[in-house]
Amino acid sequence: MQARVIAEMRRRIIKGDIEPGAPLSELALAEEFGVSRTPVREALKQLQTEGLVEQPSSSR
């Protein structure tokens, strides 16, 4: 499940379907992929380690 989310997100980012700097919603992605938020969260962490996704810095 998580691998499918990672592969599809990676494909969309590389293809340009997801614009650089575009916000990504865990909830919206989970609904789109038909999974819980956990696989999406883990996929985003993996993509971050690959340099494809950035976590917004907290301004607190």
PDBQT receptor file of N, H, CA, C and O in Angstrom, charges set to zero:
ATOM      1  N   MET A   1       0.832  -1.190   0.000  1.00  0.00    +0.000 N 
ATOM      2  CA  MET A   1       0.000   0.000   0.000  1.00  0.00    +0.000 C 
ATOM      3  C   MET A   1       0.875   1.251   0.000  1.00  0.00    +0.000 C 
ATOM      4  O   MET A   1       0.727   2.121  -0.858  1.00  0.00    +0.000 OA
ATOM      5  N   GLN A   2       1.777   1.334   0.957  1.00  0.00    +0.000 N 
ATOM      6  H   GLN A   2       1.897   0.627   1.654  1.00  0.00    +0.000 HD
ATOM      7  CA  GLN A   2       2.675   2.489   1.063  1.00  0.00    +0.000 C 
ATOM      8  C   GLN A   2       3.566   2.591  -0.176  1.00  0.00    +0.000 C 
ATOM      9  O   GLN A   2       3.814   3.688  -0.678  1.00  0.00    +0.000 OA
ATOM     10  N   ALA A   3       4.043   1.451  -0.665  1.00  0.00    +0.000 N 
ATOM     11  H   ALA A   3       3.842   0.560  -0.258  1.00  0.00    +0.000 HD
ATOM     12  CA  ALA A   3       4.910   1.443  -1.853  1.00  0.00    +0.000 C 
ATOM     13  C   ALA A   3       4.167   1.987  -3.065  1.00  0.00    +0.000 C 
ATOM     14  O   ALA A   3       4.754   2.686  -3.891  1.00  0.00    +0.000 OA
ATOM     15  N   ARG A   4       2.888   1.674  -3.177  1.00  0.00    +0.000 N 
ATOM     16  H   ARG A   4       2.411   1.106  -2.506  1.00  0.00    +0.000 HD
ATOM     17  CA  ARG A   4       2.085   2.178  -4.294  1.00  0.00    +0.000 C 
ATOM     18  C   ARG A   4       1.932   3.690  -4.203  1.00  0.00    +0.000 C 
ATOM     19  O   ARG A   4       2.024   4.387  -5.213  1.00  0.00    +0.000 OA
ATOM     20  N   VAL A   5       1.702   4.193  -3.005  1.00  0.00    +0.000 N 
ATOM     21  H   VAL A   5       1.628   3.626  -2.184  1.00  0.00    +0.000 HD
ATOM     22  CA  VAL A   5       1.572   5.636  -2.801  1.00  0.00    +0.000 C 
ATOM     23  C   VAL A   5       2.894   6.328  -3.128  1.00  0.00    +0.000 C 
ATOM     24  O   VAL A   5       2.905   7.355  -3.807  1.00  0.00    +0.000 OA
ATOM     25  N   ILE A   6       4.008   5.770  -2.649  1.00  0.00    +0.000 N 
ATOM     26  H   ILE A   6       3.999   4.936  -2.098  1.00  0.00    +0.000 HD
ATOM     27  CA  ILE A   6       5.326   6.347  -2.926  1.00  0.00    +0.000 C 
ATOM     28  C   ILE A   6       5.580   6.390  -4.430  1.00  0.00    +0.000 C 
ATOM     29  O   ILE A   6       5.981   7.421  -4.969  1.00  0.00    +0.000 OA
ATOM     30  N   ALA A   7       5.343   5.268  -5.100  1.00  0.00    +0.000 N 
ATOM     31  H   ALA A   7       5.017   4.431  -4.662  1.00  0.00    +0.000 HD
ATOM     32  CA  ALA A   7       5.610   5.190  -6.541  1.00  0.00    +0.000 C 
ATOM     33  C   ALA A   7       4.769   6.189  -7.321  1.00  0.00    +0.000 C 
ATOM     34  O   ALA A   7       5.277   6.857  -8.221  1.00  0.00    +0.000 OA
ATOM     35  N   GLU A   8       3.497   6.295  -6.986  1.00  0.00    +0.000 N 
ATOM     36  H   GLU A   8       3.085   5.752  -6.255  1.00  0.00    +0.000 HD
ATOM     37  CA  GLU A   8       2.616   7.209  -7.713  1.00  0.00    +0.000 C 
ATOM     38  C   GLU A   8       2.956   8.670  -7.419  1.00  0.00    +0.000 C 
ATOM     39  O   GLU A   8       2.950   9.501  -8.328  1.00  0.00    +0.000 OA
ATOM     40  N   MET A   9       3.251   8.986  -6.171  1.00  0.00    +0.000 N 
ATOM     41  H   MET A   9       3.256   8.312  -5.433  1.00  0.00    +0.000 HD
ATOM     42  CA  MET A   9       3.635  10.363  -5.834  1.00  0.00    +0.000 C 
ATOM     43  C   MET A   9       4.941  10.734  -6.518  1.00  0.00    +0.000 C 
ATOM     44  O   MET A   9       5.067  11.837  -7.050  1.00  0.00    +0.000 OA
ATOM     45  N   ARG A  10       5.912   9.831  -6.514  1.00  0.00    +0.000 N 
ATOM     46  H   ARG A  10       5.810   8.935  -6.082  1.00  0.00    +0.000 HD
ATOM     47  CA  ARG A  10       7.196  10.071  -7.177  1.00  0.00    +0.000 C 
ATOM     48  C   ARG A  10       6.969  10.335  -8.672  1.00  0.00    +0.000 C 
ATOM     49  O   ARG A  10       7.540  11.264  -9.244  1.00  0.00    +0.000 OA
ATOM     50  N   ARG A  11       6.123   9.501  -9.291  1.00  0.00    +0.000 N 
ATOM     51  H   ARG A  11       5.659   8.747  -8.827  1.00  0.00    +0.000 HD
ATOM     52  CA  ARG A  11       5.830   9.661 -10.715  1.00  0.00    +0.000 C 
ATOM     53  C   ARG A  11       5.211  11.035 -10.993  1.00  0.00    +0.000 C 
ATOM     54  O   ARG A  11       5.597  11.715 -11.943  1.00  0.00    +0.000 OA
ATOM     55  N   ARG A  12       4.258  11.432 -10.165  1.00  0.00    +0.000 N 
ATOM     56  H   ARG A  12       3.945  10.880  -9.392  1.00  0.00    +0.000 HD
ATOM     57  CA  ARG A  12       3.585  12.724 -10.364  1.00  0.00    +0.000 C 
ATOM     58  C   ARG A  12       4.547  13.893 -10.198  1.00  0.00    +0.000 C 
ATOM     59  O   ARG A  12       4.484  14.872 -10.942  1.00  0.00    +0.000 OA
ATOM     60  N   ILE A  13       5.438  13.782  -9.217  1.00  0.00    +0.000 N 
ATOM     61  H   ILE A  13       5.489  12.987  -8.613  1.00  0.00    +0.000 HD
ATOM     62  CA  ILE A  13       6.399  14.860  -8.980  1.00  0.00    +0.000 C 
ATOM     63  C   ILE A  13       7.364  14.970 -10.152  1.00  0.00    +0.000 C 
ATOM     64  O   ILE A  13       7.606  16.064 -10.661  1.00  0.00    +0.000 OA
ATOM     65  N   ILE A  14       7.911  13.847 -10.576  1.00  0.00    +0.000 N 
ATOM     66  H   ILE A  14       7.715  12.958 -10.162  1.00  0.00    +0.000 HD
ATOM     67  CA  ILE A  14       8.894  13.848 -11.663  1.00  0.00    +0.000 C 
ATOM     68  C   ILE A  14       8.258  14.286 -12.976  1.00  0.00    +0.000 C 
ATOM     69  O   ILE A  14       8.880  15.008 -13.755  1.00  0.00    +0.000 OA
ATOM     70  N   LYS A  15       7.036  13.859 -13.225  1.00  0.00    +0.000 N 
ATOM     71  H   LYS A  15       6.530  13.272 -12.592  1.00  0.00    +0.000 HD
ATOM     72  CA  LYS A  15       6.331  14.210 -14.459  1.00  0.00    +0.000 C 
ATOM     73  C   LYS A  15       5.907  15.680 -14.473  1.00  0.00    +0.000 C 
ATOM     74  O   LYS A  15       5.664  16.251 -15.536  1.00  0.00    +0.000 OA
ATOM     75  N   GLY A  16       5.819  16.288 -13.285  1.00  0.00    +0.000 N 
ATOM     76  H   GLY A  16       6.016  15.824 -12.422  1.00  0.00    +0.000 HD
ATOM     77  CA  GLY A  16       5.413  17.682 -13.197  1.00  0.00    +0.000 C 
ATOM     78  C   GLY A  16       3.934  17.867 -12.933  1.00  0.00    +0.000 C 
ATOM     79  O   GLY A  16       3.427  18.988 -12.990  1.00  0.00    +0.000 OA
ATOM     80  N   ASP A  17       3.229  16.770 -12.642  1.00  0.00    +0.000 N 
ATOM     81  H   ASP A  17       3.640  15.860 -12.595  1.00  0.00    +0.000 HD
ATOM     82  CA  ASP A  17       1.805  16.880 -12.319  1.00  0.00    +0.000 C 
ATOM     83  C   ASP A  17       1.594  17.595 -10.994  1.00  0.00    +0.000 C 
ATOM     84  O   ASP A  17       0.553  18.214 -10.773  1.00  0.00    +0.000 OA
ATOM     85  N   ILE A  18       2.585  17.508 -10.115  1.00  0.00    +0.000 N 
ATOM     86  H   ILE A  18       3.430  17.005 -10.295  1.00  0.00    +0.000 HD
ATOM     87  CA  ILE A  18       2.545  18.246  -8.854  1.00  0.00    +0.000 C 
ATOM     88  C   ILE A  18       3.568  19.370  -8.979  1.00  0.00    +0.000 C 
ATOM     89  O   ILE A  18       4.763  19.124  -9.137  1.00  0.00    +0.000 OA
ATOM     90  N   GLU A  19       3.085  20.589  -8.905  1.00  0.00    +0.000 N 
ATOM     91  H   GLU A  19       2.114  20.789  -8.776  1.00  0.00    +0.000 HD
ATOM     92  CA  GLU A  19       3.947  21.761  -9.068  1.00  0.00    +0.000 C 
ATOM     93  C   GLU A  19       4.910  21.895  -7.886  1.00  0.00    +0.000 C 
ATOM     94  O   GLU A  19       4.546  21.586  -6.751  1.00  0.00    +0.000 OA
ATOM     95  N   PRO A  20       6.130  22.351  -8.147  1.00  0.00    +0.000 N 
ATOM     96  CA  PRO A  20       7.063  22.614  -7.033  1.00  0.00    +0.000 C 
ATOM     97  C   PRO A  20       6.442  23.616  -6.056  1.00  0.00    +0.000 C 
ATOM     98  O   PRO A  20       5.901  24.647  -6.457  1.00  0.00    +0.000 OA
ATOM     99  N   GLY A  21       6.532  23.296  -4.793  1.00  0.00    +0.000 N 
ATOM    100  H   GLY A  21       6.972  22.459  -4.466  1.00  0.00    +0.000 HD
ATOM    101  CA  GLY A  21       5.996  24.175  -3.761  1.00  0.00    +0.000 C 
ATOM    102  C   GLY A  21       4.514  23.994  -3.485  1.00  0.00    +0.000 C 
ATOM    103  O   GLY A  21       3.970  24.630  -2.581  1.00  0.00    +0.000 OA
ATOM    104  N   ALA A  22       3.853  23.135  -4.252  1.00  0.00    +0.000 N 
ATOM    105  H   ALA A  22       4.295  22.618  -4.986  1.00  0.00    +0.000 HD
ATOM    106  CA  ALA A  22       2.424  22.910  -4.038  1.00  0.00    +0.000 C 
ATOM    107  C   ALA A  22       2.208  22.219  -2.698  1.00  0.00    +0.000 C 
ATOM    108  O   ALA A  22       2.925  21.275  -2.364  1.00  0.00    +0.000 OA
ATOM    109  N   PRO A  23       1.227  22.682  -1.929  1.00  0.00    +0.000 N 
ATOM    110  CA  PRO A  23       0.953  22.014  -0.647  1.00  0.00    +0.000 C 
ATOM    111  C   PRO A  23       0.340  20.643  -0.883  1.00  0.00    +0.000 C 
ATOM    112  O   PRO A  23      -0.476  20.463  -1.787  1.00  0.00    +0.000 OA
ATOM    113  N   LEU A  24       0.738  19.680  -0.064  1.00  0.00    +0.000 N 
ATOM    114  H   LEU A  24       1.401  19.825   0.670  1.00  0.00    +0.000 HD
ATOM    115  CA  LEU A  24       0.213  18.318  -0.158  1.00  0.00    +0.000 C 
ATOM    116  C   LEU A  24      -0.534  17.996   1.132  1.00  0.00    +0.000 C 
ATOM    117  O   LEU A  24       0.030  18.079   2.223  1.00  0.00    +0.000 OA
ATOM    118  N   SER A  25      -1.785  17.635   0.999  1.00  0.00    +0.000 N 
ATOM    119  H   SER A  25      -2.242  17.568   0.113  1.00  0.00    +0.000 HD
ATOM    120  CA  SER A  25      -2.616  17.312   2.155  1.00  0.00    +0.000 C 
ATOM    121  C   SER A  25      -2.636  15.810   2.388  1.00  0.00    +0.000 C 
ATOM    122  O   SER A  25      -3.030  15.041   1.512  1.00  0.00    +0.000 OA
ATOM    123  N   GLU A  26      -2.207  15.397   3.579  1.00  0.00    +0.000 N 
ATOM    124  H   GLU A  26      -1.887  16.022   4.292  1.00  0.00    +0.000 HD
ATOM    125  CA  GLU A  26      -2.250  13.972   3.921  1.00  0.00    +0.000 C 
ATOM    126  C   GLU A  26      -3.661  13.426   3.766  1.00  0.00    +0.000 C 
ATOM    127  O   GLU A  26      -3.862  12.346   3.209  1.00  0.00    +0.000 OA
ATOM    128  N   LEU A  27      -4.631  14.174   4.258  1.00  0.00    +0.000 N 
ATOM    129  H   LEU A  27      -4.468  15.051   4.710  1.00  0.00    +0.000 HD
ATOM    130  CA  LEU A  27      -6.013  13.718   4.226  1.00  0.00    +0.000 C 
ATOM    131  C   LEU A  27      -6.514  13.586   2.788  1.00  0.00    +0.000 C 
ATOM    132  O   LEU A  27      -7.124  12.577   2.434  1.00  0.00    +0.000 OA
ATOM    133  N   ALA A  28      -6.262  14.596   1.963  1.00  0.00    +0.000 N 
ATOM    134  H   ALA A  28      -5.766  15.415   2.251  1.00  0.00    +0.000 HD
ATOM    135  CA  ALA A  28      -6.722  14.557   0.569  1.00  0.00    +0.000 C 
ATOM    136  C   ALA A  28      -6.052  13.414  -0.187  1.00  0.00    +0.000 C 
ATOM    137  O   ALA A  28      -6.706  12.711  -0.957  1.00  0.00    +0.000 OA
ATOM    138  N   LEU A  29      -4.756  13.224   0.029  1.00  0.00    +0.000 N 
ATOM    139  H   LEU A  29      -4.224  13.795   0.655  1.00  0.00    +0.000 HD
ATOM    140  CA  LEU A  29      -4.044  12.132  -0.650  1.00  0.00    +0.000 C 
ATOM    141  C   LEU A  29      -4.546  10.775  -0.170  1.00  0.00    +0.000 C 
ATOM    142  O   LEU A  29      -4.699   9.853  -0.971  1.00  0.00    +0.000 OA
ATOM    143  N   ALA A  30      -4.802  10.647   1.127  1.00  0.00    +0.000 N 
ATOM    144  H   ALA A  30      -4.678  11.396   1.778  1.00  0.00    +0.000 HD
ATOM    145  CA  ALA A  30      -5.322   9.385   1.666  1.00  0.00    +0.000 C 
ATOM    146  C   ALA A  30      -6.665   9.049   1.027  1.00  0.00    +0.000 C 
ATOM    147  O   ALA A  30      -6.907   7.904   0.644  1.00  0.00    +0.000 OA
ATOM    148  N   GLU A  31      -7.532  10.044   0.914  1.00  0.00    +0.000 N 
ATOM    149  H   GLU A  31      -7.336  10.974   1.225  1.00  0.00    +0.000 HD
ATOM    150  CA  GLU A  31      -8.835   9.816   0.285  1.00  0.00    +0.000 C 
ATOM    151  C   GLU A  31      -8.667   9.448  -1.186  1.00  0.00    +0.000 C 
ATOM    152  O   GLU A  31      -9.340   8.545  -1.685  1.00  0.00    +0.000 OA
ATOM    153  N   GLU A  32      -7.771  10.145  -1.878  1.00  0.00    +0.000 N 
ATOM    154  H   GLU A  32      -7.225  10.878  -1.473  1.00  0.00    +0.000 HD
ATOM    155  CA  GLU A  32      -7.545   9.880  -3.302  1.00  0.00    +0.000 C 
ATOM    156  C   GLU A  32      -7.032   8.458  -3.540  1.00  0.00    +0.000 C 
ATOM    157  O   GLU A  32      -7.471   7.783  -4.471  1.00  0.00    +0.000 OA
ATOM    158  N   PHE A  33      -6.102   8.009  -2.696  1.00  0.00    +0.000 N 
ATOM    159  H   PHE A  33      -5.745   8.557  -1.940  1.00  0.00    +0.000 HD
ATOM    160  CA  PHE A  33      -5.524   6.679  -2.861  1.00  0.00    +0.000 C 
ATOM    161  C   PHE A  33      -6.344   5.587  -2.176  1.00  0.00    +0.000 C 
ATOM    162  O   PHE A  33      -6.059   4.402  -2.350  1.00  0.00    +0.000 OA
ATOM    163  N   GLY A  34      -7.354   5.970  -1.402  1.00  0.00    +0.000 N 
ATOM    164  H   GLY A  34      -7.585   6.932  -1.260  1.00  0.00    +0.000 HD
ATOM    165  CA  GLY A  34      -8.183   4.986  -0.725  1.00  0.00    +0.000 C 
ATOM    166  C   GLY A  34      -7.461   4.268   0.399  1.00  0.00    +0.000 C 
ATOM    167  O   GLY A  34      -7.676   3.078   0.631  1.00  0.00    +0.000 OA
ATOM    168  N   VAL A  35      -6.589   5.013   1.108  1.00  0.00    +0.000 N 
ATOM    169  H   VAL A  35      -6.415   5.980   0.920  1.00  0.00    +0.000 HD
ATOM    170  CA  VAL A  35      -5.822   4.450   2.217  1.00  0.00    +0.000 C 
ATOM    171  C   VAL A  35      -5.970   5.363   3.432  1.00  0.00    +0.000 C 
ATOM    172  O   VAL A  35      -6.537   6.452   3.342  1.00  0.00    +0.000 OA
ATOM    173  N   SER A  36      -5.453   4.901   4.566  1.00  0.00    +0.000 N 
ATOM    174  H   SER A  36      -4.993   4.016   4.640  1.00  0.00    +0.000 HD
ATOM    175  CA  SER A  36      -5.455   5.758   5.752  1.00  0.00    +0.000 C 
ATOM    176  C   SER A  36      -4.330   6.789   5.614  1.00  0.00    +0.000 C 
ATOM    177  O   SER A  36      -3.548   6.742   4.664  1.00  0.00    +0.000 OA
ATOM    178  N   ARG A  37      -4.259   7.699   6.548  1.00  0.00    +0.000 N 
ATOM    179  H   ARG A  37      -4.894   7.737   7.319  1.00  0.00    +0.000 HD
ATOM    180  CA  ARG A  37      -3.231   8.733   6.484  1.00  0.00    +0.000 C 
ATOM    181  C   ARG A  37      -1.833   8.193   6.776  1.00  0.00    +0.000 C 
ATOM    182  O   ARG A  37      -0.841   8.788   6.353  1.00  0.00    +0.000 OA
ATOM    183  N   THR A  38      -1.744   7.073   7.493  1.00  0.00    +0.000 N 
ATOM    184  H   THR A  38      -2.550   6.590   7.836  1.00  0.00    +0.000 HD
ATOM    185  CA  THR A  38      -0.432   6.535   7.862  1.00  0.00    +0.000 C 
ATOM    186  C   THR A  38       0.441   6.197   6.653  1.00  0.00    +0.000 C 
ATOM    187  O   THR A  38       1.592   6.632   6.615  1.00  0.00    +0.000 OA
ATOM    188  N   PRO A  39      -0.052   5.437   5.656  1.00  0.00    +0.000 N 
ATOM    189  CA  PRO A  39       0.802   5.163   4.494  1.00  0.00    +0.000 C 
ATOM    190  C   PRO A  39       1.188   6.436   3.736  1.00  0.00    +0.000 C 
ATOM    191  O   PRO A  39       2.286   6.529   3.186  1.00  0.00    +0.000 OA
ATOM    192  N   VAL A  40       0.288   7.405   3.712  1.00  0.00    +0.000 N 
ATOM    193  H   VAL A  40      -0.604   7.329   4.158  1.00  0.00    +0.000 HD
ATOM    194  CA  VAL A  40       0.582   8.677   3.046  1.00  0.00    +0.000 C 
ATOM    195  C   VAL A  40       1.675   9.413   3.808  1.00  0.00    +0.000 C 
ATOM    196  O   VAL A  40       2.615   9.933   3.207  1.00  0.00    +0.000 OA
ATOM    197  N   ARG A  41       1.554   9.456   5.120  1.00  0.00    +0.000 N 
ATOM    198  H   ARG A  41       0.790   9.033   5.609  1.00  0.00    +0.000 HD
ATOM    199  CA  ARG A  41       2.556  10.136   5.955  1.00  0.00    +0.000 C 
ATOM    200  C   ARG A  41       3.929   9.491   5.764  1.00  0.00    +0.000 C 
ATOM    201  O   ARG A  41       4.932  10.190   5.614  1.00  0.00    +0.000 OA
ATOM    202  N   GLU A  42       3.970   8.159   5.770  1.00  0.00    +0.000 N 
ATOM    203  H   GLU A  42       3.156   7.592   5.892  1.00  0.00    +0.000 HD
ATOM    204  CA  GLU A  42       5.230   7.448   5.581  1.00  0.00    +0.000 C 
ATOM    205  C   GLU A  42       5.777   7.667   4.171  1.00  0.00    +0.000 C 
ATOM    206  O   GLU A  42       6.988   7.798   3.988  1.00  0.00    +0.000 OA
ATOM    207  N   ALA A  43       4.905   7.707   3.190  1.00  0.00    +0.000 N 
ATOM    208  H   ALA A  43       3.922   7.601   3.338  1.00  0.00    +0.000 HD
ATOM    209  CA  ALA A  43       5.335   7.970   1.812  1.00  0.00    +0.000 C 
ATOM    210  C   ALA A  43       5.947   9.358   1.702  1.00  0.00    +0.000 C 
ATOM    211  O   ALA A  43       6.980   9.535   1.057  1.00  0.00    +0.000 OA
ATOM    212  N   LEU A  44       5.318  10.337   2.327  1.00  0.00    +0.000 N 
ATOM    213  H   LEU A  44       4.479  10.194   2.851  1.00  0.00    +0.000 HD
ATOM    214  CA  LEU A  44       5.850  11.703   2.287  1.00  0.00    +0.000 C 
ATOM    215  C   LEU A  44       7.211  11.781   2.971  1.00  0.00    +0.000 C 
ATOM    216  O   LEU A  44       8.099  12.500   2.513  1.00  0.00    +0.000 OA
ATOM    217  N   LYS A  45       7.377  11.044   4.064  1.00  0.00    +0.000 N 
ATOM    218  H   LYS A  45       6.656  10.459   4.437  1.00  0.00    +0.000 HD
ATOM    219  CA  LYS A  45       8.683  11.008   4.744  1.00  0.00    +0.000 C 
ATOM    220  C   LYS A  45       9.745  10.420   3.816  1.00  0.00    +0.000 C 
ATOM    221  O   LYS A  45      10.858  10.939   3.731  1.00  0.00    +0.000 OA
ATOM    222  N   GLN A  46       9.396   9.334   3.121  1.00  0.00    +0.000 N 
ATOM    223  H   GLN A  46       8.492   8.912   3.190  1.00  0.00    +0.000 HD
ATOM    224  CA  GLN A  46      10.343   8.700   2.193  1.00  0.00    +0.000 C 
ATOM    225  C   GLN A  46      10.703   9.660   1.059  1.00  0.00    +0.000 C 
ATOM    226  O   GLN A  46      11.872   9.797   0.699  1.00  0.00    +0.000 OA
ATOM    227  N   LEU A  47       9.703  10.311   0.508  1.00  0.00    +0.000 N 
ATOM    228  H   LEU A  47       8.753  10.200   0.801  1.00  0.00    +0.000 HD
ATOM    229  CA  LEU A  47       9.951  11.254  -0.592  1.00  0.00    +0.000 C 
ATOM    230  C   LEU A  47      10.768  12.451  -0.112  1.00  0.00    +0.000 C 
ATOM    231  O   LEU A  47      11.524  13.039  -0.886  1.00  0.00    +0.000 OA
ATOM    232  N   GLN A  48      10.619  12.807   1.151  1.00  0.00    +0.000 N 
ATOM    233  H   GLN A  48      10.005  12.329   1.779  1.00  0.00    +0.000 HD
ATOM    234  CA  GLN A  48      11.426  13.882   1.714  1.00  0.00    +0.000 C 
ATOM    235  C   GLN A  48      12.897  13.458   1.780  1.00  0.00    +0.000 C 
ATOM    236  O   GLN A  48      13.786  14.256   1.480  1.00  0.00    +0.000 OA
ATOM    237  N   THR A  49      13.155  12.216   2.169  1.00  0.00    +0.000 N 
ATOM    238  H   THR A  49      12.433  11.568   2.413  1.00  0.00    +0.000 HD
ATOM    239  CA  THR A  49      14.543  11.752   2.233  1.00  0.00    +0.000 C 
ATOM    240  C   THR A  49      15.167  11.698   0.841  1.00  0.00    +0.000 C 
ATOM    241  O   THR A  49      16.384  11.806   0.694  1.00  0.00    +0.000 OA
ATOM    242  N   GLU A  50      14.330  11.531  -0.173  1.00  0.00    +0.000 N 
ATOM    243  H   GLU A  50      13.341  11.443  -0.054  1.00  0.00    +0.000 HD
ATOM    244  CA  GLU A  50      14.807  11.517  -1.554  1.00  0.00    +0.000 C 
ATOM    245  C   GLU A  50      14.957  12.923  -2.126  1.00  0.00    +0.000 C 
ATOM    246  O   GLU A  50      15.445  13.096  -3.243  1.00  0.00    +0.000 OA
ATOM    247  N   GLY A  51      14.535  13.929  -1.355  1.00  0.00    +0.000 N 
ATOM    248  H   GLY A  51      14.138  13.789  -0.447  1.00  0.00    +0.000 HD
ATOM    249  CA  GLY A  51      14.640  15.305  -1.818  1.00  0.00    +0.000 C 
ATOM    250  C   GLY A  51      13.518  15.731  -2.748  1.00  0.00    +0.000 C 
ATOM    251  O   GLY A  51      13.623  16.767  -3.406  1.00  0.00    +0.000 OA
ATOM    252  N   LEU A  52      12.448  14.952  -2.815  1.00  0.00    +0.000 N 
ATOM    253  H   LEU A  52      12.363  14.110  -2.281  1.00  0.00    +0.000 HD
ATOM    254  CA  LEU A  52      11.331  15.283  -3.704  1.00  0.00    +0.000 C 
ATOM    255  C   LEU A  52      10.235  16.079  -3.013  1.00  0.00    +0.000 C 
ATOM    256  O   LEU A  52       9.418  16.724  -3.670  1.00  0.00    +0.000 OA
ATOM    257  N   VAL A  53      10.221  16.033  -1.689  1.00  0.00    +0.000 N 
ATOM    258  H   VAL A  53      10.884  15.509  -1.155  1.00  0.00    +0.000 HD
ATOM    259  CA  VAL A  53       9.201  16.721  -0.899  1.00  0.00    +0.000 C 
ATOM    260  C   VAL A  53       9.909  17.455   0.232  1.00  0.00    +0.000 C 
ATOM    261  O   VAL A  53      10.880  16.956   0.802  1.00  0.00    +0.000 OA
ATOM    262  N   GLU A  54       9.412  18.638   0.546  1.00  0.00    +0.000 N 
ATOM    263  H   GLU A  54       8.624  19.043   0.083  1.00  0.00    +0.000 HD
ATOM    264  CA  GLU A  54       9.958  19.395   1.676  1.00  0.00    +0.000 C 
ATOM    265  C   GLU A  54       8.873  19.585   2.717  1.00  0.00    +0.000 C 
ATOM    266  O   GLU A  54       7.714  19.847   2.393  1.00  0.00    +0.000 OA
ATOM    267  N   GLN A  55       9.269  19.448   3.974  1.00  0.00    +0.000 N 
ATOM    268  H   GLN A  55      10.210  19.235   4.237  1.00  0.00    +0.000 HD
ATOM    269  CA  GLN A  55       8.365  19.763   5.078  1.00  0.00    +0.000 C 
ATOM    270  C   GLN A  55       8.400  21.264   5.288  1.00  0.00    +0.000 C 
ATOM    271  O   GLN A  55       9.478  21.858   5.318  1.00  0.00    +0.000 OA
ATOM    272  N   PRO A  56       7.243  21.885   5.433  1.00  0.00    +0.000 N 
ATOM    273  CA  PRO A  56       7.267  23.330   5.714  1.00  0.00    +0.000 C 
ATOM    274  C   PRO A  56       7.891  23.571   7.079  1.00  0.00    +0.000 C 
ATOM    275  O   PRO A  56       7.657  22.818   8.025  1.00  0.00    +0.000 OA
ATOM    276  N   SER A  57       8.680  24.618   7.168  1.00  0.00    +0.000 N 
ATOM    277  H   SER A  57       8.870  25.229   6.400  1.00  0.00    +0.000 HD
ATOM    278  CA  SER A  57       9.301  24.937   8.457  1.00  0.00    +0.000 C 
ATOM    279  C   SER A  57       8.251  25.559   9.360  1.00  0.00    +0.000 C 
ATOM    280  O   SER A  57       7.416  26.352   8.926  1.00  0.00    +0.000 OA
ATOM    281  N   SER A  58       8.317  25.182  10.608  1.00  0.00    +0.000 N 
ATOM    282  H   SER A  58       8.996  24.538  10.960  1.00  0.00    +0.000 HD
ATOM    283  CA  SER A  58       7.388  25.714  11.592  1.00  0.00    +0.000 C 
ATOM    284  C   SER A  58       7.809  27.114  11.987  1.00  0.00    +0.000 C 
ATOM    285  O   SER A  58       8.987  27.374  12.232  1.00  0.00    +0.000 OA
ATOM    286  N   SER A  59       6.844  28.013  12.048  1.00  0.00    +0.000 N 
ATOM    287  H   SER A  59       5.887  27.802  11.850  1.00  0.00    +0.000 HD
ATOM    288  CA  SER A  59       7.176  29.411  12.387  1.00  0.00    +0.000 C 
ATOM    289  C   SER A  59       6.796  29.728  13.824  1.00  0.00    +0.000 C 
ATOM    290  O   SER A  59       6.535  30.883  14.161  1.00  0.00    +0.000 OA
ATOM    291  N   ARG A  60       6.764  28.707  14.671  1.00  0.00    +0.000 N 
ATOM    292  H   ARG A  60       6.976  27.769  14.397  1.00  0.00    +0.000 HD
ATOM    293  CA  ARG A  60       6.384  28.928  16.076  1.00  0.00    +0.000 C 
ATOM    294  C   ARG A  60       7.542  29.414  16.884  1.00  0.00    +0.000 C 
ATOM    295  O   ARG A  60       7.402  29.650  18.083  1.00  0.00    +0.000 OA
TER     296      ARG A  60
